[in-house]
Amino acid sequence: MPGTMNLRNRTAVITGAAGGIGRGVAISLSRRGCHLALADVNEAELARTAEMVAAPGLRVSLHRLDVADRAAVAILPAQVLAQHPGVDVLVNNAGVAIGGTFDQVSEVDFEWLFEINFWGVVRMTRAFMPALKASDDARLVNLSSVYGIISPPGQTAYSASKFAVRGFSNALRHELASSKVGVTVVHPGGIATSIAKNARVPKGVSAEEMERHLKTAAKLMTLPPDTAGEIIVVGIEHRKARVLVGSDAKMIALIERFFPISYMKHIEKLKPRE
């Protein structure tokens, strides 16, 4: 559709809204007068997000949701539509991480991550597609990662899930090209969220090894979530097919484009020194 998307008096559903990027997106949307249906497993922090976005005339509903729960996702649209007249934006943001190499990550942990990072996105998209198609101007926003552009060692599970989100989103965009539902895939770089701190630790990874990973992550994850949220919402307004969040994400995407096979040795040179 031509022109920018006017988000005032639209309704957005956001998963993973209890903190981090999800909270940042909620704050940016609320500033534009967009009504919100906020979903997360963490009810206490979800309520905190609701307090932060509260404004006169703004409709905000809270929904406890585990995106890995097939039944809960299936009934969520009815719960949202009981409190909102429609849904115009779906932001599939909920995600988890796990540290360790392929040899260290068990099949159970690998599948746990995929249930949230990939199947959660697919199920939410399927559940809300009728509502999005009923809108006169809708946007599906799926959170991939910079690790959906490159695949570093120690990220087999996470990177695989984020490449899957990217592929799913891009194919769906082509399928929906003649509809009123646009698709945006988001690739955040190092955002200062708790995803690394909350990452599941495989049994084969020592505490010392995990501590080193967290220290490295802290140096790389510096962009404030509110800034990330604003970048994403501006991307929604401008109907962007792809949004790179952060200068590091832009640099990595550029390096990968020029060095699609050997990018890691070039990216290693950019990492902060110990």
N, C-alpha and C positions, 0 to 999 in steps of 0.2 A: 504494500500500500504506500502511496506517496506521502511525503511530509513526515514530520515527527509524530510520535505517539503522545497524546495528551493523557497523562496519568491521573488527573484530578477526577475524583468520583468513580474511578475504576476500582476493582477489587483484586488484590494479589494474595495468593497462597504461598507461604514460604516455609520450607522444611529446614530443620536445624536452626531455628530462629531464636534459640535460647542464648546465643552468644556468637562471637566471631563474625565471620562474613555475613551470616544470616541476619544477625542483629543489625549490622551495618546497613544492609540492604533495606531492612524494615524501617530504620531511621530515615534513610534517604527518600524512600517511598512516602512515608508519612508527611515529610516536609512538602511534598507535592500534592497533598490532599488525597492520597490513595488509601482506600480502606484495606484492612489487613486481616487475614486468617493465618495466625501464627501456630506452627506445629513443631513439637520437639518432645523427647522423652524426659527432659529435665524441666519439670513443672515449676520449680522455684525460680529458676533463671528465666523461664518463659514469662512468668509474671513480672519479672524485673524488666524485660524487654517491653512488655505492655505498658508499664509505667513510663518508660523512656519515650515511647511514641505517642502517648495519650495527647489528644488535642480536641478542642470543641468541634463537635460535628463529625469526628472521625470514628468510624465503626471498627472495632478491634475484637476479634474472637480468638480464644485460646483452645488448642486441641492437643491433648497428650497423644503422641504418635511415635511408634517405632516403625520406621519405613521398611524394616525387614519382616514385619508382621503382615502377611498377605491379607488376612481378614480385616485388620484395622484400616489398611489402605483402601480396601474395597468399599468400606462404609463411610470413609471420610468425606467424599463429595456431598452426600446427603446431609451430613452434620454441618458442613460449611454452608451449603445452600439453605439450610434452615435459619441461618443468621445473616446471610447476604443474598442480594437479588441475583447475583451471577458471579462468574469468575473470568477475569480478563488476562491475568498474568499468573503463571505458575513458575516458581523459582525452586528447582530441585537442588538444594544446597547441602542437605544432610550428608555427612561423610565421616569415615574413620580411617585410621592408618594403622599399619603394623610394621615394626622394624624387622630387619633380618634378611638374609639371602634366601634363595629358593630352597636350599638344603635345610635351612633353619626353620622355615615357616611350614607348619603342618598343614595337611589337606583341610583339616577342620577349620583352622584359622584363615586359610586362604578363602574358603567358601564363606566363612562369617563375613569377611570384608566385602566380598562380591555381593552378598545378600543386601548390604546397605548401600555401597557405592554404585553398584550397577543395577541390580534388580530393583532396588528401591526407586531409582530413577524411572526405570521402565514401567513398573507398576503404578507409580504416581501419574506418569504421563498417560497411561491407558485409562486410569480411573477418571482423570479430569479432562480427557480429550473431548467428550461430548459437551461439557460446559464451555470449554475454550472455543469449540466450533460454533456454539450458540451465540458467542460474542460478535459484535460487529468489527472488533479490532482487538486481537489477542496476541499474546507472546508467551512462548514456552522458553524458559531459561534454564539450561542445564550446566551445572558446575563440573567442569573437567579439572585440569590442573596443568601447570607447566610440565608435569610428568605425564601428561597426555600428548606432549610434543616431543619430549626426550625421555629416554629410559635409563636412568642411572643404575649402577649396581646397588644391590640391597633394597631395591624397590620393585621386585618382580610382581608382587600381588597388587600393590597400590597403582603402579604404572599400568599394569594390564587393565585394571578396572577403569582408569581414567582415559585410556585409549579407547576402551569399549564405549564409554559415555560419548566421547568425541565422534566415533564412527556412527553410533546410533543417532546422534543429534544431526549430523551432516546428511545422512541418508533420509531422515525424517523431514528435514528442511526441503529437500528436493521433492519428496512425496507431497508436501503441503504447499508447494509453490503457487498453486492456483487457488488456494484457500485464503481465509482472513487470519490464519494462525501463522505467525512468524516464529522462527527458531533461532535462538542465540546460544552459542556454546562459549563458556567462560573459562579462561586459562589463567588462574591466579599464580603469581610467583610467590615470593616469601612474604606471607602475611602474618602479622603478629597475633596468631590465635593459639589456642591450647591443643591443637590437633596432634602435634608432636609429643607434648607432655602426656597426653591421654592415650597415646598409641599403645596397642596391645604388644606385650613383649613375649616373643616365642621362648620356649623352655631352653633352647640351646644358646640363647644370648645372655652373656654375663652382665651383672650390674655395672661393671666398669665400662664395658663396651657400649651399653645403653647410655651411660653418662656422657661418653665422648660424642655419641650421636646427638644428644640433646644440646650439648654445648655448641656443636657445629650448627644445628638447626636454629639456635638462638641468635647466632651471628647472621644467618641468612634471612630469618623471618622478622623483618623490621617494619614493613608497611602497616600503618594502623588499619584495623578492620573497618572503621568508619570511612576512611579514604577509599578503601577497596569497594565498599558498598556504594559510594557515590559514583565511582568509575563504572560499576556495573549498571547502575540505574541510568546514567547518561547513555550507556550503550543500548539499553532497552528503549529509551526515548528516541534514539537515532536509528532504531531497527537494525542494529549491527548483527551480522551473522556470526562474527567472532570478536570477543573482547579479551585483550591481553591486559592483565592487571599488574602494574608495576614495571619499572624500567628493567628489572632483571628478566621478567617474562618476555619483554620485547627484545632484549639482547639475545636471550637463549633461542627464541623463535628465529631470529636472523641468522645466528650461527648454525642452527639446524638446517636452515634452508640452503646455506652455502656448503655445509659439510654434513650431509645426511647420514653418513656412515661413521665418520671420525670426529663427530662433534664433542665427544666426552673429553678428548685430550685438549681441546681448545677451551672448553668450559672449566676444566680443572684449574687453568691459569687464572681464572677470574675469582676463584674461591678465596675468602679471607684467610690470611696466614694465622697459624696457631700462636 
